[in-house]
Structures are given as structure tokens and as C-alpha cells.
């Protein structure tokens, strides 16, 4: 069947459109189809939707054009090469923290401190990390659920993973305190609490595990980035097929 609103082809059993999100039962209530209309109302399934996660994640879009598809493929190649250079760099090198993307992540990190300040000192320190992780997740949600733009969602997921690589050197530096911090300070010479992860790991009794936690963060971020690249590549491939 085709969605009566956006005309996207989909399963007859769907209760909502995988593209525009319209609820068919409500749409037909106010816009009853004419007798000669080829679009039929889907079979009602009261308490569940048959739209699979696979359909949602791999939806390539309704219409594509050559410039857009080639641009998306080019961007995917760029972030793939760049991403692997970040992934295979050592945590101690702080390669992610030295990249221009760190300058984009940093304002969200600092904003997180401000947003979580009412919840106490611990959450204020943790808020920086939460802030820089939250923004790509919010963008991911908007593009995937609201805009149904799976390609943009894959890029946001890649950005989310990159933030873990950005955070890992900070965690790794908790005991050493040798990383240059905002304002030109160093953890070893700053007041207790200035270095977020020194404070967080000390307060939780995990300071001796700082390097192991950093490795875990780097691995998690790398996995998310690689998965996002594969996801984006599948979307672009499906869009290339739509051009032919």
C-alpha cells in the first residue's frame, strides 16, 4: 500500500507511515478514501505496530537526487578515513582532543556543567561529559524519529561515538593530571574538583582504574563509530540504487 499522505510504499499491515508518521486510522477518519482510490486502509492492529526497527533504520528516503547522494557518499568517505585515524591513535596522544571537532564538543561540555549545577557537585562535574554526549543524541533522535532522515542519523551516531574518544584522554589523565585543561591549568596543580574525572573517580573510589575506564570509553566510541559508518554506507548504497 501507499501512504495516503506522502505516497511512500510500505507494508499493508502498517498502522503508521514509516516516512511521515501519520496514523492511518485517524487520517482515514477525517479523509475517507473515495471509492475509486487505489489506496486502501490498512488492517487495524489495535495495540501494536508492525514497523520493524530494520525498516526504520534502513529507510533510504522517498526521493533522492544525484548531487545529494554523491555528497553523502563523499562525506561518508571523509569521516571514515578521519574516524579510523582517531580510532587507531593512542589515548595518551589525545588526537581527538586536538582536532577541530573538540572545539565543537567543548561548549556543550561546559554547558553541561552549568545545566547540572543545581544537582550538586558530583553531577556538576559529571554534567560536562553528559552535556557533550547529550547533544549528538538529541540530534540523532530528531533526525531519525522526527525527520526520518536515516543518513543524517548515522552521522549523528558517528559524532556520538567520537565524543567517547574525546572523553577517553580526560579519563586517562585522572591520576597523572598532565593534560592541559581549559584556562591553561593542569590537573596536578589545580584545586581538587577542577579536573572532572579526577574528582569523579576519586569520589566513586575508582581512581586506580582510570586507564582501564579510558580504554573502555575509547573501545565503546570506536565500536559506535564503525557501526555508524556501516549504517551510513548501507543507506547511501540503497540511495544509489534508487537513482538507477
DAFENCOR-V928226 format. One record per pair of residues at least 24 apart in sequence whose C-alpha atoms are under 6 Angstrom apart, sorted by sequence separation. I is the first residue (numbers start at 0). J is the second residue. If there is no record, write none. Layout:
i: {I/I}
j: {J/J}
//
This chain:
i: {107/135/173/170/104/12/11/12/14/13/171/170/171/171/170/167/167/167/163/164/163/164/163/161/160/160/160/157/96/95/157/124/156/153/93/90/153/150/86/59/59}
j: {131/159/197/196/131/41/41/42/48/49/209/209/210/213/213/213/216/217/216/217/217/220/220/220/220/223/224/224/165/165/227/195/227/227/168/168/231/231/221/234/238}
//
